[in-house]
Amino acid sequence: MSDINSINWNNPRDLSEFRNQFEIRRTLMASTAHTLEEDFNLLGEAGLTAESIDYGTRIYIGHHEEQIPIVDHISNFNFSEGFRLLVLFAVSFNCNWLELDVDGPIYERIPEYEW
């Protein structure tokens, strides 16, 4: 299905084949206020893949098949409750990434910390 004009938009099979051509990565965005500075120091020790971005960090959570083990894995380290909850929510929303930014959204009921 290489030509968009050949798609029958009323045919679910055509639409499914068309959608499968896209690579989509889901990301949970959150404020760094939900984490402690020590959480960022633990990323490498825990073997998590992270990259610096402008004013924050992007952390690889994994693909759907890999995600459940990450929740158990991070419980072996002294991550803050806020960080652990963000990872849990990212997994529950089928996200591949957790992006923590100083200007990211602050969520009710997830702990906030002073830096």
N, C-alpha and C positions, 0 to 999 in steps of 0.2 A: 504494500500500500504506500507507494511513493508519491502519488499525485493527490494533493488535497482535493482537487476538483472531482476525482473519481469516487470520493467517499459518499456513501448513501447515509446521510445523517439520521435516518429513521431506522437503520439496521444496527442493532446492538453489536453484532459481530464486527462490522466495519469500525464502529466507534471504539470497541475494545482494542482492535489491532492498531488503530491510530494512537490511542492513549499509551499503548505499550512502547511507542517510539520515544517517549519523553523520559528523561531522567529527572526525578523530583526528589529533593532532599528536604525533609521537614526539620525545622529548628524551633526549639523552645527558647524564647528570649526572656531574660530576667535581669534584675539589677544585681550588681555586685554587693549591694547592701544585705542580700540574703546569705552572704558567705563571710567567712573569716579569712584573713590574709593567710593563715596556716593552711587553708584548703588548697590554695594555689601551690604552696610548697609541697603538698602531698601528691599532687597530680602525677609527677614523675615517679615517685616511690610506688604509687599504685599502678604504674604502667599505663596510665591513660594518655591518649594522644590529645595534645592541646596545642593551639597556636595563638599567638598574640594578635589581636586586632586593635584598631584604634579605640583606645579607652576601655579595653576589656580583653576577654579570652573566649575562644571557641573550643569546646571540648567534644570530642567524638564519643557518642554514646553507643553507636553500632547499628547494624541492620537488624531487622525484626527477629531473625533467628538468633542473633547474638545478644539481644538486649536483656533478657531475664538474668543471665549470669552476672551482668554488670551490677545489678542491684545487690546481689549477694556478695560480689567481689568487694565493693566499696565498704561494706559493713566490717571488713577486716582491717580497716584503717580508721584513724581518728578524725574523719571528716565531720564538719558541723552538721547539726540537724537540718539547718536550712539547705545546705548543699545536697544532703542525702534526699530530702524531700523533692528538690528540683530534679534530681536524676530520676527519682521514682515517677514524677509527673511526666518528664520527657519520655520515659519508656511507655507509660500508659497512653500517651498521645502518639505513639509510634514515630517519635522523632529520631533522627540520625545524629543530631547535634544539640548541645546545650550552649547557648551564647550568653555570657555574662558581661554586662556593660554598665559603666557607671551611670548612664542615663537610661538604662533598661527599666522595664516596668517593675513596680513593687506590688507584690501580691499579698492580700490579706491572709492571715492564718499561717504564713510561712515566716519563721523568725527573721528578724532584722538585727544586724550587728553594727556597732560603732567601729570604725577603723582607726 
